[in-house]
Amino acid sequence: MKIDFDQTSLMRTFLIIQVFLFSLASCKNEKTDNTMHEIQASEIRENPVSLFDQRWALLTAGPQGNLNTMTISWGSLGELWNKPIVTVYVSSDRYTHTFMEREDRFTVAFFPERYRPALTYLGSHSGRDSDKIAESGLTLEFLASGQPSFAEADMVIEARKIYGAPFSTEGFGDVPAAFYASRGMGVHSTYIGEIEHVWVREKK
């Protein structure tokens, strides 16, 4: 059967519309996949040891315009005083220590492996000296609560500080005593936060 020019144009237009709709659907799905949704603390399935030791995290405290972040590899998840908790440790030498002492809340953000260079940068530079978040290439954003987060993070824990105190050197055994003696750094403070929200993003 012979197809005239008008029919051919119609078919091409139809195909173009299909491609456009497919692209639109793909963009919509990508946006949906990039949206964080909330889970319960008890639904975190990743091993807490590997979360901190292998993946690292960004500990961030402070309101928009007056905050700081640092990379941490020490931390734990669990339950204490009948509350789900996240525990982090910050040396008195670190700029973030001031923010953790001052603020009532903080966030702990975890990232896919491809952002390891950014976390390395943020762990080796001080916020006293520059806008290291911007220099790292990560995108600072804020949750509905006003707490800091990052667009690239795949899990963010919001916590309310319920305990904060420096280690007592009188209680040190041989491991912490040797650690601080060999490094000459400030003693860490322990911060325990009641987990208020856990946000996760679909992995791509």
N, C-alpha and C positions, 0 to 999 in steps of 0.2 A: 504494500500500500504506500502511495506517495504521501509524504508529510510536507505540507507547505510551510512557508517561512513563519507564519503566525503560530502554528503548532510547535515548531522548533523553539521559538522564543519563549513560548509558554512553558515548555519543559525545562528550559534553562533557568527561567525565573523560579520555577518550582524547586529546582535543585539548589539554587542560591539561597532560597528561603530555608530549606532544610538544613543546609550548612550553617546558616546564621543561628537557627534555633538550637542546633547541636552545640555550637560555640557558646551560646548564652547559657545553656544548661550546664556546660562544663564549668563556666565561670561561677555560676551559682553554687555548684557542688564544691568547687574549690573554696569559695567563701565560707560555706557551711562547715567544711572540714577544718577551716582555720579558726572557727569560733570555739571558744572555751566553754565547757559545760562542767557543772559541779558534781563531785562524787563525795561520798562519806570517807572519812579518814580510814575507816575499817576496810574500804574497798581498794586501797592502795595495794597493788599486787607485787610491786618490785621489791627486791631484797634491799632493806635499808642500808646494809653494809656496802653493797655495790653502788647504791645511789650516791652516797657521799664519797666513798673511797675511789671509785672508778669514774663516775660521771661528773663529780664535783657539783657545786651549786653556787648561786649568787644569793648572798644575804644582803637585804636592802632594808633600810630604815629611814624614816623621815617623810615629811609631806612634799608635795610638788614644789620645786624651787629651793628646797633645803633638805636634801637627802644625800645619802652616800651608799655605795654598794661595794662589796668585796667578795672574792672567790673563796669558798670554804671547801675543805675536804673532811672536816671533822663534824660529826653530827649524828643524831639518832632519832628514831621514831618509836613511840610506845604509848604507855598509859601510866599516869601518875595522879594521885589524889582524885581518882575517878574521872579523869579527863584525858582525852587523846592529846598527846603532846609531841612537840618537836623540840629537840635540844641542840643548841649551837654553842660554839666556843669562839671567843674573840680576844686576841692578845691586847693588853693595855697599850701596846705600841701602835696599834692600828687606828687610823682616823675614824673608822666605823665604830670603834669602841665608844666614842663620845655620843654618837647617835643612838646606839643601843642602850646606853645609860639614860638618855633623855627621853626616848620614845616609849610609848605604851604598847606599840604593835610593830611587827616586822613581817617581812615575807621571805620565803626561801623558794627560789626558782631553779628548776632543772631544765637542761637543754639537750637536744640531739647532739650526737658526737661531732657533727660538722661545725659546731660553734666552739669547739675546744680552743682554737687560737684566740677567740675573743675572751674566753674565761681566763686563759693564761695571761693575756694582757691586763685584764682587770685585777688579777691577783698579784701582779708585779708592779703596778703603778698606784700612786696615792691620789685620792680625790682632793687632797690639800693643794696639789700643784696644777691641776688642769681639769677640764671636763672629760674625764676618762671614759665615761659612758659613751659620749658622742664619738670619741676617738676609737672606741672598740668596734664600732659599726653596728652595735645592737640598738634596738628601738625601744626607748622607754615609753611605757604607757601606764595607765592607772585603772584599777578595778573600780567597780561600782562603789565600793567602800572608801575610795580615795587612796587606797594602799598601792604602792608601786609594783609594777609588773614589767614584763618584756614581751614584745610581739613574737619573738623567736622561741620563747619558752614552751615546753610541752607539758609542764606541770608546775603549778605555783601553789604554795601553801601559805595561807594567811594565818598569823598567830597573834594572840594577845599575851604579852609578857606577864607571867605569874611568878617568876623567880629570876633574880639576877644577883650574882655575887662572884668575887674572884676566888680562885682556888686558895685554900689555906695551905701554905708550904709546910706547916706542922704535920699535915696529914700525908705528905708525899712519901711514897715508897721509892724503891730504887729506880723504877722506870721514869716517872716524871722528874725526879731529882737529876738523873743523868741527862734527860732531854733538855732541860733548861740550862744546866751547867755547860752543855756542849754548844748551845746556840746563843746564849747571852741575850735572850729576848725577854720581853715583859711577860709576866704570868698571865694566863688566860682567865677570863671571866666566863662563867657558865650562865647561859640564858635559856630558861625553859619557857616555852610558849604553849598556851592552850590552843590547839588547832581549831580555828573557827570556820575556815572554808578550805576546800581543796579543789583547784581548777585544773582540768586536763584538756589538752588539745589533741585532735585526731592526728596521728602520725602519717606523714606523706612518704 
